[in-house]
């Protein structure tokens, strides 16, 4: 099974920070204002995957039912594609 990375892990592999990466991807219209892929074609191409997560940590939130939210994951293929788009090399782990 191919590996997937959250935006923080992808940013680290690309030699930057999560905030900087998200800002750049929003400026290039790759991500929307919620840090989700802006184009379905990027998901169809296997660059990103969006999964639903739940947060139940605060019992007062939504009458104790928690919140469901979407999280963007970058695939290995997507990480290589982003490196090409940004003109950077992927940093290998030591």
URMO-V358760 format. One record per run of one state. SS is the DSSP state (~ for helix, > for strand, _ for the rest). FROM is the first residue (numbers start at 1). LEN is the number of residues. If there is no record, write none. Layout:
BEGIN
ss=SS from=FROM len=LEN
ss=SS from=FROM len=LEN
END
This chain:
BEGIN
ss=_ from=1 len=3
ss=> from=4 len=3
ss=~ from=7 len=7
ss=_ from=14 len=4
ss=~ from=18 len=10
ss=_ from=28 len=3
ss=> from=31 len=1
ss=_ from=32 len=5
ss=> from=37 len=1
ss=_ from=38 len=2
ss=~ from=40 len=5
ss=_ from=45 len=3
ss=> from=48 len=8
ss=_ from=56 len=5
ss=~ from=61 len=4
ss=_ from=65 len=2
ss=> from=67 len=9
ss=~ from=76 len=11
ss=_ from=87 len=8
END
